[in-house]
Amino acid sequence: MSPQLVFLSLFLGLISGPQSVELQVGPAIKSVRILLDGRQVAEMKQAPWQATVDFGPSIVPGDLVAIGYDGRGQEMARAEQAVNLPRPLAEFVIALKSDGKGMQVSAELRWEHLLGAKPVRSSLTVDGKSIPLDQTFHGRLPRLSMDRPHLIAAEMRFAGGIVSRRELVVGGAVGYVADSELTPVGVRQWTSAPPATLGDCFASAGSPVRASAIENSPALVIFILDPDPTEAIRMLNPRTSPGAIGLGPFDAQHDASLDSGTWMRVLWPVGEPFKSTSNAPALLFPPSTDVAAGDAGLVWLLSRSYGDNRVKDDTPRRAADAVGVAGLNAITGSHRRAVVLVLSPFKDTSTHSGASIRTYLASIGVPLFVWSPAGPRPELEEEWGHIQDVSSLPKLRVAAGLLRAELSTQRVAWVAARPVNAFRIESTGRCGIVPLARAAP
């Protein structure tokens, strides 16, 4: 049995600043070092196996790694967790079976989904050629010469829209089976068609990062909207606002629409404490069900009554924290993305500042729009940057047009990199494609 080393502190929410990190350590381990993005930040040599780690003043995606050593300083075990990034709901591996002569003859996709959802579609290719899979996700491979490398790629799509992809390289100079997990990242495509080859579009620290595909995926826009039914944005509905005429029920339903292929979700800035076995604090923000842009426009979405989510005026609002969670949700899965904060007059009691949240969303490649239904809000521009005036229907339509334009240039690139590294790739300038993730705005 391998020596035990387990994180007891699981950071499921957005974190920054000093945090307590606690581990469960087996008797064979005599010391533990904790690394944050490869930099040692703590060392422990005896129980209690607990240390304070400073994650920095801002919310930054990173890798938290604990390495356990024996009495001679030899590594015995390690535990890892990503921070300020979404955890995958679904994962799978490509298991290969050999005929005993060094040639891979069959493959099996072995999967797990945290919510129990089952795959609705799967695919397997060898060097770009499709391999049929049976109901148990087994496929027979052609005989492969190990004198040259072969690329085995698989994809599984689960109920709920989650997509997972993996690749294997076998044979040739590799000399072993190299497993690569593909991570979807948001990019902006300036050309009308994707490049013919994706091998030299991205780099990280001077080394090339291979992309497997560039897709025009469905879009997800998450709106942060206060649940108060008297908010100014709700007065823009022509059927309820005083003096508004000329729009019938159908027009009101679809006014200020986004493009087809876009899904919309509302998140309320009222945090609910998340209870888990970890001591790390986290808040959940209740969402609406997703609405297709073809079924409703922004007037309907933002002005309708959400009766089940009404709260009292003295209920604490955490708009900035909700925007951060929305950004995290927006990069969960493989879709184009944006977050829209609809400002309200309520005081924001968030743990994080708006400025730090803007920096965080920029670092994970989620465009942020800030709309004011009450007209200009210059006093909030230092906190939130540019604020779009949406105090009338024409102005809301202009804002919707800017949002449509943003989404129209976005694509999703599947890159061969771990999530933390994937959000740090750079464009080589050769493909007309640049990552959405960037430094502080």
MITORNU-22880 format. One record per residue (C-alpha): residue in one letter; x, z, y. Coordinates in steps of 0.001 Angstrom, whole numbers, plus 500000, padded with zeros to 6 digits. Example, Ala and Ser with C-alpha at 12.3 -4.5 7.8 and 13.67 -1.06 7.14 Angstrom:
2
A512300507800495500/S513670507140498940/
END
This chain:
441
M500000500000500000/S501347499090503419/P501989501902505928/Q498943502690508043/L498942501934511755/V495558501584513444/F494377501606517049/L491773504335517588/S491361503244521222/L489529499915521209/F489302498313524648/L486122496269524433/G485423496199528161/L487448495184531204/I490331497553531866/S493056498141534420/G495173501066535562/P496307503990533351/Q494469504272530036/S494856506623527098/V495944504842523908/E495539506683520610/L496666505550517146/Q496230506629513552/V499675506677511936/G500608507022508271/P503289509483507038/A505853506748506302/I506025505863510004/K508356508050512059/S508125506393515487/V505840503968517307/R506523501671520228/I503713500181522297/L504198496805523933/L502027495167526563/D502639491409526726/G505998491889525024/R507154494652527378/Q507600498165526008/V505326500564527872/A505378503674525662/E507175505246522717/M506036508058520431/K508102509944517834/Q505656512546516594/A502014513554516555/P499797513500518468/W500162509717518427/Q498794509258521889/A500219507839525121/T499103506765528573/V499585503060529208/D499369501576532689/F497632498206532450/G498381497453536102/P496278497453539265/S494365494267538362/I492371493081535372/V494733490792533465/P494383489255529982/G497054490582527670/D498235491580524186/L498547495255523284/V500844495733520277/A501844498891518425/I504910498698516128/G505664501438513617/Y509215502170512361/D510645504231509528/G513420506817509934/R516106504099509881/G514474502073512645/Q513106499377510340/E509698497935511231/M507032499134508793/A503720497989510326/R502113496702513477/A498655496603515021/E497463494276517772/Q494470493866520027/A493714491522522911/V492612493156526162/N490378491648528844/L489556488756526525/P486561488136524251/R486859489076520600/P485918486253518225/L482531486625516558/A483480484222513801/E486729483386512055/F487780481498508952/V490889480511507038/I491831477397505074/A492795478524501576/L494781475946499577/K495099475777495794/S498029474010494155/D498193472112490889/G501479473816490133/K503582470759490932/G503978471394494654/M501008469257495639/Q497934470762497299/V494855469555495439/S491931471545496874/A490935473564499907/E488384476284500531/L487051477547503883/R486634481331503757/W484702482668506724/E483432485853508357/H480899486401511150/L480453489818512758/L476696489328513190/G476123487784509783/A475356484276511067/K476005481489508596/P477752478166509178/V475373475367510081/R478003472640509932/S481552472315508654/S484174469614508403/L487590469120506852/T490108466342507487/V493541465476506137/D495663463353508449/G492471462388510280/K490546461327507153/S487331463194506358/I487167465248503144/P483689466043501709/L482837469725501338/D480363471159498858/Q477888473977499528/T480564476585498875/F482896474944501416/H485290473609498791/G486870470184499114/R489214468214496875/L492223466847498725/P494020463591497968/R497426463897496345/L499923464586499096/S503599463769499164/M505493466841500348/D508275464609501680/R506430464266504977/P504178466574507020/H500394466454506683/L497835467864509100/I494842469618507526/A492158470476510098/A488812472210509683/E485902473211511887/M482944475531511321/R479932475740513619/F477745478818513269/A474163479551514190/G474149480678517828/G476628478021518964/I479926479679518004/V482599477167516977/S485825478031515151/R488669475643514315/R491920475925512390/E494768473661511380/L497454473673508704/V500665471669508594/V502142471256505111/G505131469359503756/G507987467512505434/A510525469372507486/V508135472307507857/G509062473598504405/Y506124475988504420/V502470476195505326/A502101476578509092/D498720477938510158/S497576477292513715/E494466478716515348/L492932476528518028/T491646478161521209/P489117476487523530/V490149476547527192/G488468475118530266/V490179472153531920/R489437469733534718/Q489594466029533896/W490308463775536869/T490133460527534890/S486978458846533591/A488217458830530000/P490370461279528028/P494014460299527434/A494889458284524344/T497251460993523111/L497042464745523675/G500525465704522535/D502125465992525981/C499290467151528249/F500162470871528338/A503183473160528238/S503941476860528226/A507253478273529461/G508717474776529228/S507634474173525618/P504910471653524743/V501487472957523675/R499552470525521531/A495881469874522197/S493667468820519311/A490646467552521266/I489152467225524744/E485355467620524712/N482539467271527213/S480821470361525823/P477526471884526980/A477826474074530092/L476902477737530550/V476174479165534013/I475662482933534298/F473859484248537378/I474226487846538580/L470784488631540008/D469410491971541193/P466229492960539318/D464412494061542488/P461332491749542685/T461396491785546516/E464874490239546782/A465170487428549346/I466042484793546718/R462571485215545210/M460937484226548486/L462264480664548113/N459595479801545573/P457155477445547394/R454215479002545589/T454950482470546985/S456915482083550231/P454876482014553478/G454418478582555076/A456055476570552289/I454005473496551445/G454294470135549768/L455439471120546290/G453156471078543292/P453593473323540234/F455800470783538389/D458128470348541360/A458405474089541835/Q459303474479538163/H462144471954538348/D463346472172541956/A467130472533542471/S467893471640538863/L471272471471537194/D472285468581534949/S471099468115531396/G473392469817528913/T473576472986531019/W472308476370529904/M471500479157532374/R471579482905531838/V470775485831534146/L472738489086534045/W471484492158535889/P474060494352537684/V472726497545536120/G475277498871533655/E474344500650530459/P477058502863528883/F478336501502525591/K478754504113522868/S481402503472520243/T483838505391518069/S486533504745520671/N486994506897523738/A487508503816525913/P484645503466528406/A482594500278528533/L479383499100530155/L476847496633528858/F474816494538531294/P471412493336530028/P471065489516529965/S468087487202529935/T467570484623527238/D469322481313527895/V467261478614529626/A467993474886529402/A468407473110532741/G466012470436531537/D463245473035531250/A463603474734534643/G465402474526537969/L467098477244539981/V464017477972542088/W462101478984538988/L465033480825537374/L465975482912540410/S462497483617541817/R460513484465538712/S459557488034537855/Y461645489754535202/G459262492638534717/D461116494286531857/N464237494679533973/R462860496272537139/V464720499380538225/K464353501924540982/D466057501391544342/D468370504362543753/T469654502994540434/P473404502317540815/R474271498641541116/R477584497363539735/A477686493771540915/A481469493294540713/D481646494821537231/A478777492566536132/V480608489509537477/G483651490464535399/V481554490838532248/A479869487511533020/G483291485881533225/L484192487348529850/N480924486021528401/A481521482621529979/I484760482057528032/T483234483241524755/G482660480037522820/S483491476461523704/H481598475324526772/R482072474365530398/R481447477391532557/A480685478992535929/V479473482339537262/V477179482689540290/L476785485996542137/V473555486214544134/L474276488865546762/S471789491660547402/P471563494382550099/F472186497175547576/K475464499099547694/D477918498050545006/T479211501064543028/S481433499063540683/T484612500441539168/H486461497242540086/S486616495593543499/G485233492150544158/A488706490918545085/S490191492043541749/I487284490459539863/R487825487150541685/T491480487238540631/Y490495487977537048/L488003485105536831/A490614482755538265/S493114483886535615/I490722483036532765/G489499479768534278/V485937480646535300/P484828479207538684/L482949481777540777/F480233480918543298/V478874483556545671/W475455482869547185/S473674484758549962/P469867484407550197/A469935486505553389/G472080484105555395/P475766484450556337/R477530487646555200/P480896487575557026/E481460491282556327/L481795490473552589/E484103487460552807/E487268489527552462/E485835490928549229/W484284487774547791/G485893484825549588/H483664481896550584/I479964482783550582/Q477379479992550364/D474245480391552517/V471152479804550308/S468568481265552678/S466316478195552513/L465252475643549928/P467394472836551415/K470434475126551411/L469773476177547816/R469627472498546823/V472998471918548500/A474463474870546571/A473012473498543338/G474668470163544053/L478071471819544498/L477577473657541211/R476665470418539444/A479755468715540883/E481985471534539616/L480613471336536089/S480762467533535975/T484582467483536121/Q485050470215533529/R485992469652529895/V487011471919527017/A490444471477525452/W491270472882522014/V494907473965522149/A497208475273519419/A497879478670520960/R496722482255520668/P494057483220523258/V496373485102525619/N498902482256525614/A496182479602525844/F495075480902529245/R498641480566530533/I499297476919529709/E500222474489532460/S499593470805532973/T502500468419532450/G500922465984534929/R500901463144532392/C497244463150531331/G495115463668534446/I493979467021533021/V494693470467534477/P493716473923533151/L491042475818535083/A492956479081534675/R495255479691537593/A496896482403539677/A495078484431542309/P492712482354544509/
END
